[in-house]
Amino acid sequence: MRSSLDDLKDKILAAALPRVEFHGWSLRLLNEAGAEVGADEAQLAALYPRGPADLVVQYSMDCDRQMTERLAARDLSALKIRERAIVAVRTRIDVAAQYKMAAKRAAAFFTFPLNAADGVQCLARTSDAMWVAMGDKSADFSWYTRRATLGAVVTACMVYWFTDESEDLADTQAFIERRIADVMQFEKVKAQASKVVSSFPNPW
């Protein structure tokens, strides 16, 4: 259940996003955004105890939320898993494209050693949200491998998108399709190898 503090955090993030291009994900950004929506120092300290780091994590989670809502509004059931993955990755990028500089600065923010753990958690959360939206119901070890693999694809595609200036992001779309195709081919070979190995007699 949402509270007034949740609404305040949403307002702070909304006020911060247009400013990221000028201030980065910094304490100055947080303070200016807070001041714009009427949040005092005590409220900012309570809502963002780790300062800008908490704001960047909030931004990532909000992008995931928007992505999930957009994917839920589409019927993915008729699509192959490869096609669902392409749609999911492109949707996540489309959401981030609303404030591209904020996404680029967030990626840079997570490269600092002190922020690396947050970056890993945010990427894992994004990958999991995608798989859930795609209808994944795995509960074995593949649950982890699928999310790790898709997380790597998302990272590569986001980095490619940062410098893409093609019309309608055509180059990024083609890159996403190639990366997903590579992953699907790898999964196919891995599945075949596992099947062959499982047919071998147990040496013990």
C-alpha positions as CSV (number, residue, x, y, z in Angstrom):
1,M,0.0,0.0,0.0
2,R,1.4,3.4,-1.0
3,S,2.0,6.1,1.5
4,S,2.4,9.9,1.3
5,L,6.2,9.3,1.5
6,D,6.0,7.1,-1.6
7,D,4.3,9.9,-3.4
8,L,6.9,12.3,-2.2
9,K,9.7,10.1,-3.5
10,D,8.0,9.9,-6.9
11,K,7.9,13.7,-7.0
12,I,11.5,14.0,-6.1
13,L,12.6,11.6,-8.8
14,A,10.4,13.4,-11.4
15,A,12.1,16.7,-10.4
16,A,15.5,15.1,-10.5
17,L,15.4,13.5,-13.9
18,P,15.6,16.7,-16.0
19,R,18.5,17.9,-13.9
20,V,20.7,14.8,-14.1
21,E,22.2,16.0,-17.4
22,F,23.6,19.1,-15.6
23,H,24.4,17.8,-12.1
24,G,24.8,14.0,-12.5
25,W,23.5,11.7,-9.8
26,S,24.9,13.9,-7.0
27,L,23.9,15.3,-3.7
28,R,23.3,18.7,-5.3
29,L,20.8,17.0,-7.6
30,L,19.0,15.4,-4.7
31,N,18.9,18.6,-2.7
32,E,17.6,20.7,-5.7
33,A,14.9,18.1,-6.5
34,G,13.8,17.9,-2.9
35,A,13.6,21.7,-2.6
36,E,11.5,21.9,-5.7
37,V,8.8,19.6,-4.3
38,G,9.0,21.0,-0.8
39,A,10.9,18.2,1.0
40,D,13.0,19.4,3.9
41,E,16.4,18.0,5.0
42,A,15.0,15.6,7.5
43,Q,12.7,14.1,4.9
44,L,15.5,13.7,2.4
45,A,17.7,12.1,5.0
46,A,14.9,9.6,5.9
47,L,14.0,8.8,2.3
48,Y,17.5,8.7,1.0
49,P,19.8,7.6,3.9
50,R,22.6,6.8,1.4
51,G,22.0,10.0,-0.6
52,P,22.3,9.8,-4.4
53,A,22.9,6.1,-4.4
54,D,19.3,5.5,-3.1
55,L,18.0,7.9,-5.8
56,V,19.7,6.0,-8.6
57,V,18.3,2.7,-7.3
58,Q,14.9,4.3,-7.2
59,Y,15.3,5.4,-10.8
60,S,16.3,1.9,-11.9
61,M,13.3,0.4,-10.1
62,D,10.9,3.0,-11.6
63,C,12.2,2.1,-15.1
64,D,11.5,-1.6,-14.3
65,R,8.0,-0.7,-13.2
66,Q,7.2,1.2,-16.3
67,M,8.7,-1.6,-18.4
68,T,6.6,-4.2,-16.6
69,E,3.4,-2.2,-17.1
70,R,4.1,-1.8,-20.8
71,L,4.8,-5.5,-21.3
72,A,1.7,-6.4,-19.3
73,A,-0.4,-4.4,-21.7
74,R,0.9,-6.5,-24.6
75,D,-0.1,-10.1,-25.5
76,L,3.2,-11.9,-25.6
77,S,1.7,-15.4,-25.5
78,A,1.8,-15.9,-29.2
79,L,5.5,-14.9,-29.5
80,K,8.4,-17.3,-29.3
81,I,10.7,-16.8,-26.4
82,R,13.3,-15.2,-28.6
83,E,10.7,-12.6,-29.8
84,R,9.6,-12.0,-26.2
85,A,13.1,-11.3,-25.1
86,I,13.6,-8.9,-28.0
87,V,10.4,-7.0,-27.0
88,A,11.4,-6.9,-23.4
89,V,14.9,-5.5,-24.0
90,R,13.6,-2.9,-26.5
91,T,10.8,-1.9,-24.1
92,R,13.3,-1.4,-21.2
93,I,15.4,0.8,-23.6
94,D,12.3,2.8,-24.7
95,V,11.5,3.5,-21.1
96,A,15.1,4.7,-20.4
97,A,15.0,6.8,-23.6
98,Q,12.6,9.3,-21.9
99,Y,15.8,10.6,-20.1
100,K,18.7,9.1,-22.0
101,M,21.3,11.2,-20.1
102,A,19.9,9.9,-16.8
103,A,20.4,6.3,-18.0
104,K,23.9,7.0,-19.2
105,R,24.8,8.7,-15.9
106,A,23.3,5.9,-13.9
107,A,25.4,3.3,-15.8
108,A,28.5,5.4,-15.1
109,F,27.5,5.8,-11.5
110,F,27.4,2.0,-11.1
111,T,30.9,1.6,-12.4
112,F,32.4,3.1,-9.3
113,P,33.5,0.4,-6.9
114,L,31.4,1.7,-4.0
115,N,28.3,1.5,-6.2
116,A,29.0,-1.8,-7.9
117,A,26.9,-3.9,-5.6
118,D,23.9,-1.6,-6.3
119,G,24.5,-2.0,-10.0
120,V,24.5,-5.7,-9.8
121,Q,21.3,-5.8,-7.8
122,C,19.6,-3.4,-10.2
123,L,20.6,-5.4,-13.2
124,A,19.4,-8.6,-11.5
125,R,16.1,-7.0,-10.7
126,T,15.7,-5.8,-14.3
127,S,16.5,-9.2,-15.7
128,D,14.1,-11.0,-13.3
129,A,11.3,-8.5,-14.2
130,M,11.8,-9.3,-17.9
131,W,11.7,-13.0,-17.4
132,V,8.6,-12.8,-15.2
133,A,6.9,-10.6,-17.9
134,M,7.9,-13.2,-20.5
135,G,6.1,-15.9,-18.5
136,D,9.1,-17.7,-17.1
137,K,8.2,-20.3,-14.5
138,S,11.5,-22.0,-14.0
139,A,12.4,-23.1,-10.5
140,D,15.6,-25.0,-11.0
141,F,19.2,-23.8,-11.6
142,S,18.1,-22.4,-15.0
143,W,16.3,-19.7,-13.1
144,Y,19.7,-18.2,-12.3
145,T,21.4,-18.9,-15.6
146,R,18.6,-17.4,-17.6
147,R,18.7,-14.2,-15.5
148,A,22.4,-13.9,-15.6
149,T,22.5,-14.4,-19.4
150,L,19.7,-11.9,-20.1
151,G,21.4,-9.4,-17.7
152,A,24.5,-9.6,-19.8
153,V,22.5,-9.0,-22.9
154,V,20.7,-6.0,-21.4
155,T,24.0,-4.5,-20.4
156,A,25.5,-4.9,-23.9
157,C,22.4,-3.5,-25.6
158,M,22.2,-0.5,-23.2
159,V,25.8,0.4,-23.9
160,Y,25.3,0.1,-27.6
161,W,22.2,2.3,-27.4
162,F,24.0,5.0,-25.6
163,T,25.9,5.9,-28.8
164,D,23.3,5.0,-31.3
165,E,22.0,7.9,-33.4
166,S,20.2,5.9,-36.1
167,E,16.7,6.7,-37.0
168,D,14.1,5.0,-34.8
169,L,17.0,3.2,-33.1
170,A,17.2,0.8,-36.0
171,D,20.9,-0.1,-35.3
172,T,20.0,-0.8,-31.6
173,Q,17.1,-3.0,-32.7
174,A,19.4,-5.0,-35.0
175,F,22.0,-5.3,-32.3
176,I,19.4,-6.6,-29.8
177,E,18.2,-9.2,-32.3
178,R,21.7,-10.4,-32.9
179,R,22.5,-10.6,-29.2
180,I,19.3,-12.5,-28.4
181,A,19.9,-14.8,-31.4
182,D,23.4,-15.6,-30.1
183,V,22.1,-16.4,-26.7
184,M,19.4,-18.6,-28.0
185,Q,21.9,-20.5,-30.1
186,F,24.1,-21.0,-27.1
187,E,21.1,-22.3,-25.0
188,K,20.3,-24.7,-27.8
189,V,23.8,-26.1,-27.9
190,K,23.9,-26.3,-24.1
191,A,20.7,-28.2,-24.0
192,Q,21.9,-30.7,-26.7
193,A,25.1,-31.2,-24.8
194,S,23.3,-31.8,-21.6
195,K,21.1,-34.4,-23.3
196,V,24.1,-36.2,-24.7
197,V,26.0,-36.2,-21.4
198,S,22.9,-37.4,-19.5
199,S,22.9,-40.5,-21.7
200,F,26.4,-41.5,-20.7
201,P,26.7,-44.4,-18.1
202,N,27.5,-43.3,-14.6
203,P,31.3,-44.0,-14.0
204,W,30.7,-44.2,-10.3
